[in-house]
C-alpha cells in the first residue's frame, strides 16, 4: 500500500473520502493533517475547537498533525508555512496525500502543482461524484454530521447548528450544492463507520462574523470573502 497522509477538514467530505480510501486498501494512511487558526485555536474556516478535532483523530485511530496559521494569512505566508509543515511528511518518506475535493478544478490544479514540486502525489477519492447521490450515500452509511458554518450569501441562520439528514437536504435552496462544495456551508463529522465511538459535544452559541475579501482573486488559503458567516460553537463534553 502507498504511504499517505490525509488532509482532514473535520467535515463530512473528508470523512467520506477517508472511508473510500480505507475501503480501497490502496493507501496506508499514517496521519490526518489539519489547518488550525492559531489566533482562536480552531479549525480554519470551520471554526471547530481544536480539542474536538483531536477527539476525532483519537476515535478514528490515526494521529493528527496540526498546521498553525495566523488569522488572515497572505498567500506567501500560507505557502511558506505549508512548505515547512510538509517537510515533516517528506522526512518520513510519505509521497502520497488525499483530499476531499469534489469538483473545484482550479483548487485541484493548485494542490497538484504545488505538491508535485515536492515529490508528493495528490489523490481525490470523491472527484466528480454526483453530490446529491453522494450525500445520500453518506447518510446511508451511517455518518452523522452537524452544520457548523454557513455563508449568508447562500443560507440564513436557521441552517447552522442542524444535523444533516434528508430533511436538511430537501430544505436547501436550488442554488446550494447538496455537499456545500462551493463554500455554502461547512460541517463537523461526529460519528460513522470510520469512528470507534461517537465524538461527544454540546451545542453552544451561534455567532455572526464578517471577513475582508482575500487579497488575491483565486486565493486557496480558506479565507472567506467579505460576506458574513454564521458559526455554531460546539463545546467538548
C-alpha positions as CSV (number, residue, x, y, z in Angstrom):
1,X,0.0,0.0,0.0
2,X,1.0,3.6,-0.6
3,X,2.2,5.6,2.5
4,X,0.0,8.7,2.7
5,X,-1.3,11.5,4.9
6,X,-4.9,12.7,4.7
7,X,-5.9,16.4,4.5
8,X,-8.6,16.5,7.3
9,X,-11.0,19.4,7.4
10,X,-13.1,17.8,10.2
11,X,-16.2,17.8,8.0
12,X,-18.3,15.3,6.0
13,X,-16.4,15.3,2.7
14,X,-13.2,14.5,4.5
15,X,-14.9,11.7,6.4
16,X,-16.4,10.1,3.2
17,X,-13.1,10.4,1.3
18,X,-11.2,8.8,4.2
19,X,-13.8,6.0,4.2
20,X,-13.4,5.4,0.5
21,X,-9.6,5.5,0.8
22,X,-9.6,2.9,3.7
23,X,-12.0,0.7,1.8
24,X,-9.8,0.7,-1.3
25,X,-6.8,-0.8,0.6
26,X,-4.7,1.3,-1.8
27,X,-3.4,3.6,0.9
28,X,-1.7,3.2,4.3
29,X,-2.8,6.5,6.0
30,X,-0.3,7.5,8.7
31,X,-1.6,10.9,9.6
32,X,-4.5,13.3,9.5
33,X,-3.4,16.8,8.6
34,X,-5.5,19.8,9.7
35,X,-5.0,23.6,9.4
36,X,-5.6,25.5,12.7
37,X,-6.3,29.2,13.1
38,X,-3.7,29.9,15.8
39,X,-5.4,33.1,16.9
40,X,-8.5,31.2,18.1
41,X,-7.3,27.6,18.3
42,X,-9.9,26.4,15.9
43,X,-10.1,24.7,12.5
44,X,-9.6,27.2,9.7
45,X,-13.0,28.3,8.2
46,X,-15.0,25.6,10.0
47,X,-14.5,27.3,13.4
48,X,-14.4,24.0,15.3
49,X,-12.4,23.8,18.5
50,X,-9.1,22.0,18.2
51,X,-10.0,19.7,21.1
52,X,-12.8,18.3,19.1
53,X,-10.6,17.6,16.1
54,X,-8.2,15.9,18.4
55,X,-11.0,13.8,19.6
56,X,-12.0,12.9,16.1
57,X,-8.5,11.7,15.3
58,X,-8.4,9.6,18.5
59,X,-11.7,8.0,17.7
60,X,-10.6,7.3,14.2
61,X,-7.3,5.9,15.3
62,X,-5.0,8.0,13.1
63,X,-2.5,10.5,14.6
64,X,-3.3,14.2,14.0
65,X,-0.7,16.7,12.6
66,X,-1.7,20.4,13.0
67,X,-0.5,23.3,10.9
68,X,-1.0,26.6,12.7
69,X,-1.9,29.6,10.6
70,X,-2.4,33.3,11.5
71,X,-5.9,34.5,11.4
72,X,-5.7,36.1,7.9
73,X,-2.5,34.7,6.2
74,X,-1.3,36.1,2.9
75,X,-0.8,33.6,0.1
76,X,3.0,33.9,0.7
77,X,2.7,33.2,4.4
78,X,0.4,30.3,3.7
79,X,2.7,28.7,1.3
80,X,5.8,29.2,3.4
81,X,4.1,27.6,6.5
82,X,2.8,24.8,4.4
83,X,6.2,24.0,2.9
84,X,7.8,23.8,6.3
85,X,5.0,21.5,7.6
86,X,5.1,19.2,4.6
87,X,8.8,18.6,5.2
88,X,7.6,16.5,8.2
89,X,5.9,14.1,5.8
90,X,8.7,14.1,3.3
91,X,11.2,13.2,6.0
92,X,9.0,10.1,6.8
93,X,9.1,9.1,3.1
94,X,5.4,9.8,2.7
95,X,4.8,10.6,-1.0
96,X,1.0,10.5,-1.3
97,X,-1.8,12.6,0.1
98,X,-5.6,12.6,-0.2
99,X,-8.2,15.4,-0.3
100,X,-12.0,15.5,-0.1
101,X,-12.4,17.9,-3.0
102,X,-15.2,17.1,-5.4
103,X,-15.2,19.4,-8.5
104,X,-13.2,22.6,-7.9
105,X,-10.8,22.3,-10.9
106,X,-8.6,25.4,-10.0
107,X,-8.2,24.2,-6.5
108,X,-7.2,20.7,-7.5
109,X,-4.7,22.0,-10.0
110,X,-3.2,24.3,-7.4
111,X,-2.8,21.5,-5.0
112,X,-1.4,19.1,-7.6
113,X,1.1,21.6,-8.9
114,X,2.4,22.7,-5.5
115,X,2.7,19.1,-4.2
116,X,4.3,17.8,-7.4
117,X,7.3,20.1,-6.9
118,X,7.9,18.3,-3.5
119,X,7.5,14.9,-5.0
120,X,4.1,14.3,-3.4
121,X,1.2,12.9,-5.4
122,X,-2.3,14.1,-4.7
123,X,-5.4,11.8,-4.8
124,X,-9.1,12.8,-4.8
125,X,-11.4,9.9,-3.8
126,X,-14.6,12.0,-4.3
127,X,-13.6,13.6,-7.6
128,X,-16.5,14.3,-10.0
129,X,-19.0,12.2,-8.0
130,X,-22.6,13.4,-8.1
131,X,-23.1,15.4,-4.9
132,X,-26.7,14.6,-4.3
133,X,-26.1,10.9,-4.7
134,X,-23.0,11.1,-2.5
135,X,-24.7,12.9,0.4
136,X,-27.5,10.3,0.4
137,X,-24.9,7.5,0.4
138,X,-23.1,9.3,3.2
139,X,-26.3,9.1,5.3
140,X,-27.0,5.5,4.3
141,X,-23.5,4.5,5.5
142,X,-24.4,5.9,9.0
143,X,-22.3,9.0,9.1
144,X,-23.5,11.8,11.3
145,X,-22.6,15.4,10.9
146,X,-23.7,18.9,12.1
147,X,-23.5,22.2,10.2
148,X,-21.1,24.5,12.0
149,X,-20.8,27.3,9.5
150,X,-23.0,28.8,6.8
151,X,-22.2,31.6,4.2
152,X,-25.0,34.1,4.4
153,X,-24.8,34.7,0.7
154,X,-26.5,31.3,0.3
155,X,-28.1,30.3,3.6
156,X,-29.7,32.0,6.5
157,X,-29.0,31.5,10.2
158,X,-31.6,28.7,10.5
159,X,-29.4,26.2,8.7
160,X,-26.4,26.5,11.1
161,X,-26.4,24.0,14.0
162,X,-28.6,21.5,12.1
163,X,-27.8,17.8,11.8
164,X,-27.6,16.9,8.1
165,X,-30.5,14.5,7.2
166,X,-32.8,14.2,4.2
167,X,-35.0,17.0,5.6
168,X,-32.0,19.3,5.6
169,X,-31.1,18.3,2.0
170,X,-34.6,19.0,0.9
171,X,-34.7,22.4,2.6
172,X,-31.6,23.6,0.7
173,X,-32.3,26.3,-2.0
174,X,-31.7,25.2,-5.6
175,X,-28.5,27.3,-5.9
176,X,-26.8,25.5,-3.0
177,X,-24.8,22.3,-3.7
178,X,-26.0,19.4,-1.6
179,X,-22.5,18.9,-0.2
180,X,-21.7,22.7,0.1
181,X,-18.8,22.2,-2.3
182,X,-18.9,25.9,-3.2
183,X,-18.4,27.0,0.4
184,X,-22.1,27.4,1.1
185,X,-21.7,25.5,4.4
186,X,-19.2,23.6,6.5
187,X,-19.7,20.6,8.8
188,X,-18.3,18.7,11.8
189,X,-18.4,14.9,11.5
190,X,-19.0,13.2,14.8
191,X,-20.0,9.6,14.1
192,X,-19.9,6.9,11.4
193,X,-18.1,3.8,10.2
194,X,-14.6,5.3,10.4
195,X,-15.1,6.0,14.2
196,X,-14.6,3.6,17.1
197,X,-17.1,5.7,19.1
198,X,-19.1,9.0,18.9
199,X,-17.4,12.3,19.4
200,X,-19.4,13.9,22.2
201,X,-20.2,17.6,22.3
202,X,-22.8,20.2,23.3
203,X,-24.2,22.9,21.1
204,X,-23.1,26.4,22.2
205,X,-23.9,29.9,20.9
206,X,-24.3,30.9,17.3
207,X,-22.3,33.9,16.3
208,X,-22.1,36.1,13.1
209,X,-18.8,37.3,11.7
210,X,-17.6,39.1,8.6
211,X,-14.3,39.0,6.9
212,X,-12.4,41.1,4.4
213,X,-12.1,39.9,0.8
214,X,-9.0,37.8,0.1
215,X,-6.1,39.8,-1.4
216,X,-5.9,37.5,-4.4
217,X,-8.8,36.5,-6.6
218,X,-8.0,32.8,-6.6
219,X,-6.8,32.5,-3.0
220,X,-6.5,28.9,-1.7
221,X,-6.0,29.9,1.9
222,X,-9.5,29.1,3.1
223,X,-10.1,32.8,3.7
224,X,-13.7,33.7,3.2
225,X,-15.0,36.7,1.3
226,X,-16.3,40.0,2.7
227,X,-19.7,38.5,3.2
228,X,-20.9,37.3,6.6
229,X,-20.9,33.8,8.1
230,X,-22.8,32.2,10.9
231,X,-20.9,29.9,13.2
232,X,-22.3,27.4,15.6
233,X,-19.9,26.7,18.5
234,X,-19.5,23.1,19.6
235,X,-18.3,22.5,23.2
236,X,-16.5,19.3,24.0
237,X,-18.1,17.2,26.7
